[in-house]
Amino acid sequence: MLTKIATLFLVFIAVLGMFGKLSLLIPKRRKRTAYCSNCGRHIIGKGRCSCGQG
Ligand SMILES: [Zn+2]
């Protein structure tokens, strides 16, 4: 029983680590490939589109 719980705990931590890495990688990609919700253009810089509504 204890070995089963230990292995499950290790797997749980491994999965959490994977998700942590993914959550760290995804926002960086989103920032680089940000699109305006209004006109659909690439947003470069602080996050505001040149159309002023994005
Ligand atoms: Zn825009």
mmCIF file of the protein (N, C-alpha, C, O) and its ligand, coordinates in Angstrom:
data_MODEL
# 
_entry.id   MODEL 
# 
loop_
_entity.id 
_entity.type 
_entity.pdbx_number_of_molecules 
1 polymer     1 
2 non-polymer 1 
# 
_entity_poly.entity_id                      1 
_entity_poly.type                           'polypeptide(L)' 
_entity_poly.nstd_linkage                   no 
_entity_poly.nstd_monomer                   no 
_entity_poly.pdbx_seq_one_letter_code       MLTKIATLFLVFIAVLGMFGKLSLLIPKRRKRTAYCSNCGRHIIGKGRCSCGQG 
_entity_poly.pdbx_seq_one_letter_code_can   MLTKIATLFLVFIAVLGMFGKLSLLIPKRRKRTAYCSNCGRHIIGKGRCSCGQG 
_entity_poly.pdbx_strand_id                 A 
# 
loop_
_entity_poly_seq.entity_id 
_entity_poly_seq.num 
_entity_poly_seq.mon_id 
_entity_poly_seq.hetero 
1 1  MET n 
1 2  LEU n 
1 3  THR n 
1 4  LYS n 
1 5  ILE n 
1 6  ALA n 
1 7  THR n 
1 8  LEU n 
1 9  PHE n 
1 10 LEU n 
1 11 VAL n 
1 12 PHE n 
1 13 ILE n 
1 14 ALA n 
1 15 VAL n 
1 16 LEU n 
1 17 GLY n 
1 18 MET n 
1 19 PHE n 
1 20 GLY n 
1 21 LYS n 
1 22 LEU n 
1 23 SER n 
1 24 LEU n 
1 25 LEU n 
1 26 ILE n 
1 27 PRO n 
1 28 LYS n 
1 29 ARG n 
1 30 ARG n 
1 31 LYS n 
1 32 ARG n 
1 33 THR n 
1 34 ALA n 
1 35 TYR n 
1 36 CYS n 
1 37 SER n 
1 38 ASN n 
1 39 CYS n 
1 40 GLY n 
1 41 ARG n 
1 42 HIS n 
1 43 ILE n 
1 44 ILE n 
1 45 GLY n 
1 46 LYS n 
1 47 GLY n 
1 48 ARG n 
1 49 CYS n 
1 50 SER n 
1 51 CYS n 
1 52 GLY n 
1 53 GLN n 
1 54 GLY n 
# 
loop_
_struct_asym.id 
_struct_asym.entity_id 
A 1 
B 2 
# 
loop_
_chem_comp.id 
_chem_comp.type 
_chem_comp.mon_nstd_flag 
ALA 'L-peptide linking' y 
ARG 'L-peptide linking' y 
ASN 'L-peptide linking' y 
CYS 'L-peptide linking' y 
GLN 'L-peptide linking' y 
GLY 'peptide linking'   y 
HIS 'L-peptide linking' y 
ILE 'L-peptide linking' y 
LEU 'L-peptide linking' y 
LYS 'L-peptide linking' y 
MET 'L-peptide linking' y 
PHE 'L-peptide linking' y 
PRO 'L-peptide linking' y 
SER 'L-peptide linking' y 
THR 'L-peptide linking' y 
TYR 'L-peptide linking' y 
VAL 'L-peptide linking' y 
ZN  non-polymer         . 
# 
_pdbx_entity_nonpoly.entity_id   2 
_pdbx_entity_nonpoly.name        ? 
_pdbx_entity_nonpoly.comp_id     ZN 
# 
_pdbx_nonpoly_scheme.asym_id         B 
_pdbx_nonpoly_scheme.entity_id       2 
_pdbx_nonpoly_scheme.mon_id          ZN 
_pdbx_nonpoly_scheme.ndb_seq_num     1 
_pdbx_nonpoly_scheme.pdb_seq_num     101 
_pdbx_nonpoly_scheme.auth_seq_num    101 
_pdbx_nonpoly_scheme.pdb_mon_id      ZN 
_pdbx_nonpoly_scheme.auth_mon_id     ZN 
_pdbx_nonpoly_scheme.pdb_strand_id   A 
_pdbx_nonpoly_scheme.pdb_ins_code    . 
# 
loop_
_atom_site.group_PDB 
_atom_site.id 
_atom_site.type_symbol 
_atom_site.label_atom_id 
_atom_site.label_alt_id 
_atom_site.label_comp_id 
_atom_site.label_asym_id 
_atom_site.label_entity_id 
_atom_site.label_seq_id 
_atom_site.pdbx_PDB_ins_code 
_atom_site.Cartn_x 
_atom_site.Cartn_y 
_atom_site.Cartn_z 
_atom_site.occupancy 
_atom_site.B_iso_or_equiv 
_atom_site.pdbx_formal_charge 
_atom_site.auth_seq_id 
_atom_site.auth_comp_id 
_atom_site.auth_asym_id 
_atom_site.auth_atom_id 
_atom_site.pdbx_PDB_model_num 
ATOM   1   N  N  . MET A 1 1  ? 0.830   -1.219 0.000   1.00 0.00 ? 1   MET A N  1 
ATOM   2   C  CA . MET A 1 1  ? 0.000   0.000  0.000   1.00 0.00 ? 1   MET A CA 1 
ATOM   3   C  C  . MET A 1 1  ? 0.862   1.266  0.000   1.00 0.00 ? 1   MET A C  1 
ATOM   4   O  O  . MET A 1 1  ? 0.636   2.187  -0.785  1.00 0.00 ? 1   MET A O  1 
ATOM   5   N  N  . LEU A 1 2  ? 1.857   1.291  0.900   1.00 0.00 ? 2   LEU A N  1 
ATOM   6   C  CA . LEU A 1 2  ? 2.687   2.494  1.016   1.00 0.00 ? 2   LEU A CA 1 
ATOM   7   C  C  . LEU A 1 2  ? 3.467   2.759  -0.268  1.00 0.00 ? 2   LEU A C  1 
ATOM   8   O  O  . LEU A 1 2  ? 3.641   3.907  -0.678  1.00 0.00 ? 2   LEU A O  1 
ATOM   9   N  N  . THR A 1 3  ? 3.929   1.689  -0.892  1.00 0.00 ? 3   THR A N  1 
ATOM   10  C  CA . THR A 1 3  ? 4.680   1.868  -2.141  1.00 0.00 ? 3   THR A CA 1 
ATOM   11  C  C  . THR A 1 3  ? 3.772   2.412  -3.247  1.00 0.00 ? 3   THR A C  1 
ATOM   12  O  O  . THR A 1 3  ? 4.193   3.237  -4.058  1.00 0.00 ? 3   THR A O  1 
ATOM   13  N  N  . LYS A 1 4  ? 2.532   1.944  -3.269  1.00 0.00 ? 4   LYS A N  1 
ATOM   14  C  CA . LYS A 1 4  ? 1.569   2.444  -4.255  1.00 0.00 ? 4   LYS A CA 1 
ATOM   15  C  C  . LYS A 1 4  ? 1.320   3.937  -4.053  1.00 0.00 ? 4   LYS A C  1 
ATOM   16  O  O  . LYS A 1 4  ? 1.313   4.711  -5.010  1.00 0.00 ? 4   LYS A O  1 
ATOM   17  N  N  . ILE A 1 5  ? 1.117   4.331  -2.796  1.00 0.00 ? 5   ILE A N  1 
ATOM   18  C  CA . ILE A 1 5  ? 0.880   5.747  -2.474  1.00 0.00 ? 5   ILE A CA 1 
ATOM   19  C  C  . ILE A 1 5  ? 2.102   6.581  -2.840  1.00 0.00 ? 5   ILE A C  1 
ATOM   20  O  O  . ILE A 1 5  ? 1.974   7.686  -3.368  1.00 0.00 ? 5   ILE A O  1 
ATOM   21  N  N  . ALA A 1 6  ? 3.288   6.043  -2.554  1.00 0.00 ? 6   ALA A N  1 
ATOM   22  C  CA . ALA A 1 6  ? 4.526   6.766  -2.862  1.00 0.00 ? 6   ALA A CA 1 
ATOM   23  C  C  . ALA A 1 6  ? 4.678   6.970  -4.363  1.00 0.00 ? 6   ALA A C  1 
ATOM   24  O  O  . ALA A 1 6  ? 5.037   8.059  -4.811  1.00 0.00 ? 6   ALA A O  1 
ATOM   25  N  N  . THR A 1 7  ? 4.402   5.912  -5.152  1.00 0.00 ? 7   THR A N  1 
ATOM   26  C  CA . THR A 1 7  ? 4.526   6.029  -6.611  1.00 0.00 ? 7   THR A CA 1 
ATOM   27  C  C  . THR A 1 7  ? 3.486   7.001  -7.164  1.00 0.00 ? 7   THR A C  1 
ATOM   28  O  O  . THR A 1 7  ? 3.782   7.796  -8.056  1.00 0.00 ? 7   THR A O  1 
ATOM   29  N  N  . LEU A 1 8  ? 2.274   6.933  -6.631  1.00 0.00 ? 8   LEU A N  1 
ATOM   30  C  CA . LEU A 1 8  ? 1.230   7.865  -7.071  1.00 0.00 ? 8   LEU A CA 1 
ATOM   31  C  C  . LEU A 1 8  ? 1.621   9.306  -6.753  1.00 0.00 ? 8   LEU A C  1 
ATOM   32  O  O  . LEU A 1 8  ? 1.401   10.212 -7.557  1.00 0.00 ? 8   LEU A O  1 
ATOM   33  N  N  . PHE A 1 9  ? 2.201   9.503  -5.579  1.00 0.00 ? 9   PHE A N  1 
ATOM   34  C  CA . PHE A 1 9  ? 2.634   10.838 -5.164  1.00 0.00 ? 9   PHE A CA 1 
ATOM   35  C  C  . PHE A 1 9  ? 3.725   11.360 -6.098  1.00 0.00 ? 9   PHE A C  1 
ATOM   36  O  O  . PHE A 1 9  ? 3.708   12.525 -6.495  1.00 0.00 ? 9   PHE A O  1 
ATOM   37  N  N  . LEU A 1 10 ? 4.672   10.487 -6.443  1.00 0.00 ? 10  LEU A N  1 
ATOM   38  C  CA . LEU A 1 10 ? 5.752   10.878 -7.346  1.00 0.00 ? 10  LEU A CA 1 
ATOM   39  C  C  . LEU A 1 10 ? 5.201   11.233 -8.734  1.00 0.00 ? 10  LEU A C  1 
ATOM   40  O  O  . LEU A 1 10 ? 5.619   12.220 -9.340  1.00 0.00 ? 10  LEU A O  1 
ATOM   41  N  N  . VAL A 1 11 ? 4.273   10.430 -9.221  1.00 0.00 ? 11  VAL A N  1 
ATOM   42  C  CA . VAL A 1 11 ? 3.653   10.694 -10.525 1.00 0.00 ? 11  VAL A CA 1 
ATOM   43  C  C  . VAL A 1 11 ? 2.910   12.026 -10.489 1.00 0.00 ? 11  VAL A C  1 
ATOM   44  O  O  . VAL A 1 11 ? 2.972   12.810 -11.436 1.00 0.00 ? 11  VAL A O  1 
ATOM   45  N  N  . PHE A 1 12 ? 2.210   12.268 -9.388  1.00 0.00 ? 12  PHE A N  1 
ATOM   46  C  CA . PHE A 1 12 ? 1.464   13.511 -9.227  1.00 0.00 ? 12  PHE A CA 1 
ATOM   47  C  C  . PHE A 1 12 ? 2.401   14.718 -9.274  1.00 0.00 ? 12  PHE A C  1 
ATOM   48  O  O  . PHE A 1 12 ? 2.103   15.718 -9.927  1.00 0.00 ? 12  PHE A O  1 
ATOM   49  N  N  . ILE A 1 13 ? 3.524   14.618 -8.586  1.00 0.00 ? 13  ILE A N  1 
ATOM   50  C  CA . ILE A 1 13 ? 4.509   15.709 -8.583  1.00 0.00 ? 13  ILE A CA 1 
ATOM   51  C  C  . ILE A 1 13 ? 5.101   15.903 -9.982  1.00 0.00 ? 13  ILE A C  1 
ATOM   52  O  O  . ILE A 1 13 ? 5.303   17.033 -10.425 1.00 0.00 ? 13  ILE A O  1 
ATOM   53  N  N  . ALA A 1 14 ? 5.376   14.787 -10.675 1.00 0.00 ? 14  ALA A N  1 
ATOM   54  C  CA . ALA A 1 14 ? 5.924   14.867 -12.026 1.00 0.00 ? 14  ALA A CA 1 
ATOM   55  C  C  . ALA A 1 14 ? 4.951   15.576 -12.965 1.00 0.00 ? 14  ALA A C  1 
ATOM   56  O  O  . ALA A 1 14 ? 5.352   16.416 -13.771 1.00 0.00 ? 14  ALA A O  1 
ATOM   57  N  N  . VAL A 1 15 ? 3.666   15.227 -12.851 1.00 0.00 ? 15  VAL A N  1 
ATOM   58  C  CA . VAL A 1 15 ? 2.637   15.855 -13.694 1.00 0.00 ? 15  VAL A CA 1 
ATOM   59  C  C  . VAL A 1 15 ? 2.539   17.344 -13.379 1.00 0.00 ? 15  VAL A C  1 
ATOM   60  O  O  . VAL A 1 15 ? 2.440   18.176 -14.282 1.00 0.00 ? 15  VAL A O  1 
ATOM   61  N  N  . LEU A 1 16 ? 2.567   17.666 -12.099 1.00 0.00 ? 16  LEU A N  1 
ATOM   62  C  CA . LEU A 1 16 ? 2.523   19.071 -11.692 1.00 0.00 ? 16  LEU A CA 1 
ATOM   63  C  C  . LEU A 1 16 ? 3.709   19.839 -12.255 1.00 0.00 ? 16  LEU A C  1 
ATOM   64  O  O  . LEU A 1 16 ? 3.564   20.974 -12.709 1.00 0.00 ? 16  LEU A O  1 
ATOM   65  N  N  . GLY A 1 17 ? 4.889   19.214 -12.223 1.00 0.00 ? 17  GLY A N  1 
ATOM   66  C  CA . GLY A 1 17 ? 6.087   19.839 -12.775 1.00 0.00 ? 17  GLY A CA 1 
ATOM   67  C  C  . GLY A 1 17 ? 5.953   20.084 -14.263 1.00 0.00 ? 17  GLY A C  1 
ATOM   68  O  O  . GLY A 1 17 ? 6.359   21.129 -14.771 1.00 0.00 ? 17  GLY A O  1 
ATOM   69  N  N  . MET A 1 18 ? 5.372   19.099 -14.968 1.00 0.00 ? 18  MET A N  1 
ATOM   70  C  CA . MET A 1 18 ? 5.166   19.249 -16.412 1.00 0.00 ? 18  MET A CA 1 
ATOM   71  C  C  . MET A 1 18 ? 4.214   20.411 -16.701 1.00 0.00 ? 18  MET A C  1 
ATOM   72  O  O  . MET A 1 18 ? 4.466   21.237 -17.578 1.00 0.00 ? 18  MET A O  1 
ATOM   73  N  N  . PHE A 1 19 ? 3.114   20.456 -15.940 1.00 0.00 ? 19  PHE A N  1 
ATOM   74  C  CA . PHE A 1 19 ? 2.154   21.531 -16.151 1.00 0.00 ? 19  PHE A CA 1 
ATOM   75  C  C  . PHE A 1 19 ? 2.760   22.884 -15.804 1.00 0.00 ? 19  PHE A C  1 
ATOM   76  O  O  . PHE A 1 19 ? 2.472   23.885 -16.461 1.00 0.00 ? 19  PHE A O  1 
ATOM   77  N  N  . GLY A 1 20 ? 3.602   22.914 -14.769 1.00 0.00 ? 20  GLY A N  1 
ATOM   78  C  CA . GLY A 1 20 ? 4.282   24.154 -14.393 1.00 0.00 ? 20  GLY A CA 1 
ATOM   79  C  C  . GLY A 1 20 ? 5.167   24.649 -15.517 1.00 0.00 ? 20  GLY A C  1 
ATOM   80  O  O  . GLY A 1 20 ? 5.200   25.843 -15.816 1.00 0.00 ? 20  GLY A O  1 
ATOM   81  N  N  . LYS A 1 21 ? 5.893   23.713 -16.145 1.00 0.00 ? 21  LYS A N  1 
ATOM   82  C  CA . LYS A 1 21 ? 6.754   24.083 -17.265 1.00 0.00 ? 21  LYS A CA 1 
ATOM   83  C  C  . LYS A 1 21 ? 5.922   24.573 -18.440 1.00 0.00 ? 21  LYS A C  1 
ATOM   84  O  O  . LYS A 1 21 ? 6.272   25.557 -19.092 1.00 0.00 ? 21  LYS A O  1 
ATOM   85  N  N  . LEU A 1 22 ? 4.823   23.883 -18.706 1.00 0.00 ? 22  LEU A N  1 
ATOM   86  C  CA . LEU A 1 22 ? 3.952   24.274 -19.819 1.00 0.00 ? 22  LEU A CA 1 
ATOM   87  C  C  . LEU A 1 22 ? 3.365   25.663 -19.578 1.00 0.00 ? 22  LEU A C  1 
ATOM   88  O  O  . LEU A 1 22 ? 3.341   26.498 -20.482 1.00 0.00 ? 22  LEU A O  1 
ATOM   89  N  N  . SER A 1 23 ? 2.895   25.904 -18.363 1.00 0.00 ? 23  SER A N  1 
ATOM   90  C  CA . SER A 1 23 ? 2.295   27.202 -18.053 1.00 0.00 ? 23  SER A CA 1 
ATOM   91  C  C  . SER A 1 23 ? 3.327   28.319 -18.131 1.00 0.00 ? 23  SER A C  1 
ATOM   92  O  O  . SER A 1 23 ? 2.989   29.475 -18.383 1.00 0.00 ? 23  SER A O  1 
ATOM   93  N  N  . LEU A 1 24 ? 4.601   27.957 -17.911 1.00 0.00 ? 24  LEU A N  1 
ATOM   94  C  CA . LEU A 1 24 ? 5.657   28.960 -18.051 1.00 0.00 ? 24  LEU A CA 1 
ATOM   95  C  C  . LEU A 1 24 ? 5.964   29.234 -19.515 1.00 0.00 ? 24  LEU A C  1 
ATOM   96  O  O  . LEU A 1 24 ? 6.308   30.357 -19.883 1.00 0.00 ? 24  LEU A O  1 
ATOM   97  N  N  . LEU A 1 25 ? 5.839   28.199 -20.358 1.00 0.00 ? 25  LEU A N  1 
ATOM   98  C  CA . LEU A 1 25 ? 6.185   28.340 -21.775 1.00 0.00 ? 25  LEU A CA 1 
ATOM   99  C  C  . LEU A 1 25 ? 5.061   29.012 -22.557 1.00 0.00 ? 25  LEU A C  1 
ATOM   100 O  O  . LEU A 1 25 ? 5.328   29.815 -23.451 1.00 0.00 ? 25  LEU A O  1 
ATOM   101 N  N  . ILE A 1 26 ? 3.821   28.699 -22.237 1.00 0.00 ? 26  ILE A N  1 
ATOM   102 C  CA . ILE A 1 26 ? 2.692   29.177 -23.040 1.00 0.00 ? 26  ILE A CA 1 
ATOM   103 C  C  . ILE A 1 26 ? 2.529   30.703 -22.994 1.00 0.00 ? 26  ILE A C  1 
ATOM   104 O  O  . ILE A 1 26 ? 2.344   31.304 -24.052 1.00 0.00 ? 26  ILE A O  1 
ATOM   105 N  N  . PRO A 1 27 ? 2.588   31.358 -21.832 1.00 0.00 ? 27  PRO A N  1 
ATOM   106 C  CA . PRO A 1 27 ? 2.421   32.817 -21.819 1.00 0.00 ? 27  PRO A CA 1 
ATOM   107 C  C  . PRO A 1 27 ? 3.477   33.540 -22.648 1.00 0.00 ? 27  PRO A C  1 
ATOM   108 O  O  . PRO A 1 27 ? 3.174   34.559 -23.268 1.00 0.00 ? 27  PRO A O  1 
ATOM   109 N  N  . LYS A 1 28 ? 4.704   33.037 -22.672 1.00 0.00 ? 28  LYS A N  1 
ATOM   110 C  CA . LYS A 1 28 ? 5.752   33.668 -23.474 1.00 0.00 ? 28  LYS A CA 1 
ATOM   111 C  C  . LYS A 1 28 ? 5.405   33.620 -24.956 1.00 0.00 ? 28  LYS A C  1 
ATOM   112 O  O  . LYS A 1 28 ? 5.589   34.596 -25.683 1.00 0.00 ? 28  LYS A O  1 
ATOM   113 N  N  . ARG A 1 29 ? 4.897   32.462 -25.394 1.00 0.00 ? 29  ARG A N  1 
ATOM   114 C  CA . ARG A 1 29 ? 4.507   32.329 -26.797 1.00 0.00 ? 29  ARG A CA 1 
ATOM   115 C  C  . ARG A 1 29 ? 3.324   33.244 -27.114 1.00 0.00 ? 29  ARG A C  1 
ATOM   116 O  O  . ARG A 1 29 ? 3.270   33.859 -28.179 1.00 0.00 ? 29  ARG A O  1 
ATOM   117 N  N  . ARG A 1 30 ? 2.378   33.325 -26.177 1.00 0.00 ? 30  ARG A N  1 
ATOM   118 C  CA . ARG A 1 30 ? 1.204   34.160 -26.396 1.00 0.00 ? 30  ARG A CA 1 
ATOM   119 C  C  . ARG A 1 30 ? 1.599   35.622 -26.525 1.00 0.00 ? 30  ARG A C  1 
ATOM   120 O  O  . ARG A 1 30 ? 1.037   36.354 -27.340 1.00 0.00 ? 30  ARG A O  1 
ATOM   121 N  N  . LYS A 1 31 ? 2.566   36.044 -25.719 1.00 0.00 ? 31  LYS A N  1 
ATOM   122 C  CA . LYS A 1 31 ? 3.001   37.441 -25.782 1.00 0.00 ? 31  LYS A CA 1 
ATOM   123 C  C  . LYS A 1 31 ? 3.629   37.758 -27.134 1.00 0.00 ? 31  LYS A C  1 
ATOM   124 O  O  . LYS A 1 31 ? 3.459   38.847 -27.683 1.00 0.00 ? 31  LYS A O  1 
ATOM   125 N  N  . ARG A 1 32 ? 4.363   36.771 -27.654 1.00 0.00 ? 32  ARG A N  1 
ATOM   126 C  CA . ARG A 1 32 ? 5.040   36.997 -28.932 1.00 0.00 ? 32  ARG A CA 1 
ATOM   127 C  C  . ARG A 1 32 ? 4.049   36.980 -30.101 1.00 0.00 ? 32  ARG A C  1 
ATOM   128 O  O  . ARG A 1 32 ? 4.205   37.723 -31.070 1.00 0.00 ? 32  ARG A O  1 
ATOM   129 N  N  . THR A 1 33 ? 3.045   36.136 -29.998 1.00 0.00 ? 33  THR A N  1 
ATOM   130 C  CA . THR A 1 33 ? 2.087   36.013 -31.091 1.00 0.00 ? 33  THR A CA 1 
ATOM   131 C  C  . THR A 1 33 ? 0.720   36.541 -30.652 1.00 0.00 ? 33  THR A C  1 
ATOM   132 O  O  . THR A 1 33 ? -0.296  35.858 -30.789 1.00 0.00 ? 33  THR A O  1 
ATOM   133 N  N  . ALA A 1 34 ? 0.712   37.762 -30.126 1.00 0.00 ? 34  ALA A N  1 
ATOM   134 C  CA . ALA A 1 34 ? -0.541  38.352 -29.675 1.00 0.00 ? 34  ALA A CA 1 
ATOM   135 C  C  . ALA A 1 34 ? -1.264  38.998 -30.848 1.00 0.00 ? 34  ALA A C  1 
ATOM   136 O  O  . ALA A 1 34 ? -0.662  39.657 -31.696 1.00 0.00 ? 34  ALA A O  1 
ATOM   137 N  N  . TYR A 1 35 ? -2.560  38.788 -30.865 1.00 0.00 ? 35  TYR A N  1 
ATOM   138 C  CA . TYR A 1 35 ? -3.371  39.384 -31.921 1.00 0.00 ? 35  TYR A CA 1 
ATOM   139 C  C  . TYR A 1 35 ? -4.399  40.323 -31.313 1.00 0.00 ? 35  TYR A C  1 
ATOM   140 O  O  . TYR A 1 35 ? -4.855  40.111 -30.190 1.00 0.00 ? 35  TYR A O  1 
ATOM   141 N  N  . CYS A 1 36 ? -4.754  41.340 -32.039 1.00 0.00 ? 36  CYS A N  1 
ATOM   142 C  CA . CYS A 1 36 ? -5.784  42.270 -31.612 1.00 0.00 ? 36  CYS A CA 1 
ATOM   143 C  C  . CYS A 1 36 ? -7.147  41.591 -31.686 1.00 0.00 ? 36  CYS A C  1 
ATOM   144 O  O  . CYS A 1 36 ? -7.465  40.928 -32.674 1.00 0.00 ? 36  CYS A O  1 
ATOM   145 N  N  . SER A 1 37 ? -7.947  41.759 -30.640 1.00 0.00 ? 37  SER A N  1 
ATOM   146 C  CA . SER A 1 37 ? -9.279  41.146 -30.629 1.00 0.00 ? 37  SER A CA 1 
ATOM   147 C  C  . SER A 1 37 ? -10.248 41.903 -31.521 1.00 0.00 ? 37  SER A C  1 
ATOM   148 O  O  . SER A 1 37 ? -11.320 41.391 -31.845 1.00 0.00 ? 37  SER A O  1 
ATOM   149 N  N  . ASN A 1 38 ? -9.887  43.108 -31.918 1.00 0.00 ? 38  ASN A N  1 
ATOM   150 C  CA . ASN A 1 38 ? -10.776 43.949 -32.728 1.00 0.00 ? 38  ASN A CA 1 
ATOM   151 C  C  . ASN A 1 38 ? -10.495 43.786 -34.215 1.00 0.00 ? 38  ASN A C  1 
ATOM   152 O  O  . ASN A 1 38 ? -11.398 43.446 -34.980 1.00 0.00 ? 38  ASN A O  1 
ATOM   153 N  N  . CYS A 1 39 ? -9.256  44.023 -34.635 1.00 0.00 ? 39  CYS A N  1 
ATOM   154 C  CA . CYS A 1 39 ? -8.940  43.997 -36.060 1.00 0.00 ? 39  CYS A CA 1 
ATOM   155 C  C  . CYS A 1 39 ? -8.123  42.773 -36.460 1.00 0.00 ? 39  CYS A C  1 
ATOM   156 O  O  . CYS A 1 39 ? -8.019  42.481 -37.651 1.00 0.00 ? 39  CYS A O  1 
ATOM   157 N  N  . GLY A 1 40 ? -7.535  42.040 -35.496 1.00 0.00 ? 40  GLY A N  1 
ATOM   158 C  CA . GLY A 1 40 ? -6.826  40.815 -35.805 1.00 0.00 ? 40  GLY A CA 1 
ATOM   159 C  C  . GLY A 1 40 ? -5.375  40.989 -36.190 1.00 0.00 ? 40  GLY A C  1 
ATOM   160 O  O  . GLY A 1 40 ? -4.737  40.032 -36.631 1.00 0.00 ? 40  GLY A O  1 
ATOM   161 N  N  . ARG A 1 41 ? -4.842  42.175 -36.036 1.00 0.00 ? 41  ARG A N  1 
ATOM   162 C  CA . ARG A 1 41 ? -3.446  42.430 -36.373 1.00 0.00 ? 41  ARG A CA 1 
ATOM   163 C  C  . ARG A 1 41 ? -2.532  41.962 -35.242 1.00 0.00 ? 41  ARG A C  1 
ATOM   164 O  O  . ARG A 1 41 ? -2.974  41.751 -34.113 1.00 0.00 ? 41  ARG A O  1 
ATOM   165 N  N  . HIS A 1 42 ? -1.243  41.805 -35.573 1.00 0.00 ? 42  HIS A N  1 
ATOM   166 C  CA . HIS A 1 42 ? -0.248  41.497 -34.556 1.00 0.00 ? 42  HIS A CA 1 
ATOM   167 C  C  . HIS A 1 42 ? -0.092  42.690 -33.622 1.00 0.00 ? 42  HIS A C  1 
ATOM   168 O  O  . HIS A 1 42 ? -0.045  43.840 -34.057 1.00 0.00 ? 42  HIS A O  1 
ATOM   169 N  N  . ILE A 1 43 ? -0.014  42.388 -32.325 1.00 0.00 ? 43  ILE A N  1 
ATOM   170 C  CA . ILE A 1 43 ? 0.209   43.449 -31.350 1.00 0.00 ? 43  ILE A CA 1 
ATOM   171 C  C  . ILE A 1 43 ? 1.685   43.438 -30.967 1.00 0.00 ? 43  ILE A C  1 
ATOM   172 O  O  . ILE A 1 43 ? 2.189   42.449 -30.435 1.00 0.00 ? 43  ILE A O  1 
ATOM   173 N  N  . ILE A 1 44 ? 2.357   44.519 -31.234 1.00 0.00 ? 44  ILE A N  1 
ATOM   174 C  CA . ILE A 1 44 ? 3.788   44.637 -30.949 1.00 0.00 ? 44  ILE A CA 1 
ATOM   175 C  C  . ILE A 1 44 ? 3.980   45.633 -29.812 1.00 0.00 ? 44  ILE A C  1 
ATOM   176 O  O  . ILE A 1 44 ? 3.443   46.741 -29.849 1.00 0.00 ? 44  ILE A O  1 
ATOM   177 N  N  . GLY A 1 45 ? 4.749   45.232 -28.804 1.00 0.00 ? 45  GLY A N  1 
ATOM   178 C  CA . GLY A 1 45 ? 5.080   46.152 -27.715 1.00 0.00 ? 45  GLY A CA 1 
ATOM   179 C  C  . GLY A 1 45 ? 4.280   45.886 -26.455 1.00 0.00 ? 45  GLY A C  1 
ATOM   180 O  O  . GLY A 1 45 ? 4.228   44.751 -25.983 1.00 0.00 ? 45  GLY A O  1 
ATOM   181 N  N  . LYS A 1 46 ? 3.662   46.907 -25.908 1.00 0.00 ? 46  LYS A N  1 
ATOM   182 C  CA . LYS A 1 46 ? 3.044   46.803 -24.593 1.00 0.00 ? 46  LYS A CA 1 
ATOM   183 C  C  . LYS A 1 46 ? 1.729   46.026 -24.618 1.00 0.00 ? 46  LYS A C  1 
ATOM   184 O  O  . LYS A 1 46 ? 1.264   45.592 -23.564 1.00 0.00 ? 46  LYS A O  1 
ATOM   185 N  N  . GLY A 1 47 ? 1.122   45.839 -25.775 1.00 0.00 ? 47  GLY A N  1 
ATOM   186 C  CA . GLY A 1 47 ? -0.089  45.043 -25.842 1.00 0.00 ? 47  GLY A CA 1 
ATOM   187 C  C  . GLY A 1 47 ? -1.287  45.813 -26.343 1.00 0.00 ? 47  GLY A C  1 
ATOM   188 O  O  . GLY A 1 47 ? -2.413  45.317 -26.300 1.00 0.00 ? 47  GLY A O  1 
ATOM   189 N  N  . ARG A 1 48 ? -1.054  47.013 -26.816 1.00 0.00 ? 48  ARG A N  1 
ATOM   190 C  CA . ARG A 1 48 ? -2.181  47.785 -27.369 1.00 0.00 ? 48  ARG A CA 1 
ATOM   191 C  C  . ARG A 1 48 ? -2.028  47.903 -28.881 1.00 0.00 ? 48  ARG A C  1 
ATOM   192 O  O  . ARG A 1 48 ? -0.944  48.196 -29.385 1.00 0.00 ? 48  ARG A O  1 
ATOM   193 N  N  . CYS A 1 49 ? -3.108  47.674 -29.587 1.00 0.00 ? 49  CYS A N  1 
ATOM   194 C  CA . CYS A 1 49 ? -3.075  47.730 -31.046 1.00 0.00 ? 49  CYS A CA 1 
ATOM   195 C  C  . CYS A 1 49 ? -3.122  49.191 -31.509 1.00 0.00 ? 49  CYS A C  1 
ATOM   196 O  O  . CYS A 1 49 ? -3.560  50.086 -30.786 1.00 0.00 ? 49  CYS A O  1 
ATOM   197 N  N  . SER A 1 50 ? -2.655  49.389 -32.737 1.00 0.00 ? 50  SER A N  1 
ATOM   198 C  CA . SER A 1 50 ? -2.638  50.753 -33.303 1.00 0.00 ? 50  SER A CA 1 
ATOM   199 C  C  . SER A 1 50 ? -4.033  51.252 -33.615 1.00 0.00 ? 50  SER A C  1 
ATOM   200 O  O  . SER A 1 50 ? -4.240  52.454 -33.784 1.00 0.00 ? 50  SER A O  1 
ATOM   201 N  N  . CYS A 1 51 ? -5.021  50.318 -33.696 1.00 0.00 ? 51  CYS A N  1 
ATOM   202 C  CA . CYS A 1 51 ? -6.385  50.753 -33.987 1.00 0.00 ? 51  CYS A CA 1 
ATOM   203 C  C  . CYS A 1 51 ? -7.041  51.373 -32.742 1.00 0.00 ? 51  CYS A C  1 
ATOM   204 O  O  . CYS A 1 51 ? -8.048  52.072 -32.850 1.00 0.00 ? 51  CYS A O  1 
ATOM   205 N  N  . GLY A 1 52 ? -6.456  51.110 -31.553 1.00 0.00 ? 52  GLY A N  1 
ATOM   206 C  CA . GLY A 1 52 ? -6.925  51.771 -30.338 1.00 0.00 ? 52  GLY A CA 1 
ATOM   207 C  C  . GLY A 1 52 ? -8.085  51.092 -29.650 1.00 0.00 ? 52  GLY A C  1 
ATOM   208 O  O  . GLY A 1 52 ? -8.516  51.548 -28.591 1.00 0.00 ? 52  GLY A O  1 
ATOM   209 N  N  . GLN A 1 53 ? -8.609  50.012 -30.219 1.00 0.00 ? 53  GLN A N  1 
ATOM   210 C  CA . GLN A 1 53 ? -9.742  49.347 -29.604 1.00 0.00 ? 53  GLN A CA 1 
ATOM   211 C  C  . GLN A 1 53 ? -9.400  47.928 -29.137 1.00 0.00 ? 53  GLN A C  1 
ATOM   212 O  O  . GLN A 1 53 ? -10.231 47.251 -28.529 1.00 0.00 ? 53  GLN A O  1 
ATOM   213 N  N  . GLY A 1 54 ? -8.195  47.492 -29.419 1.00 0.00 ? 54  GLY A N  1 
ATOM   214 C  CA . GLY A 1 54 ? -7.791  46.144 -29.057 1.00 0.00 ? 54  GLY A CA 1 
ATOM   215 C  C  . GLY A 1 54 ? -7.192  46.057 -27.712 1.00 0.00 ? 54  GLY A C  1 
ATOM   216 O  O  . GLY A 1 54 ? -6.805  44.973 -27.277 1.00 0.00 ? 54  GLY A O  1 
HETATM 217 ZN ZN . ZN  B 2 .  ? -6.560  46.400 -33.613 1.00 0.00 2 101 ZN  A ZN 1 
# 
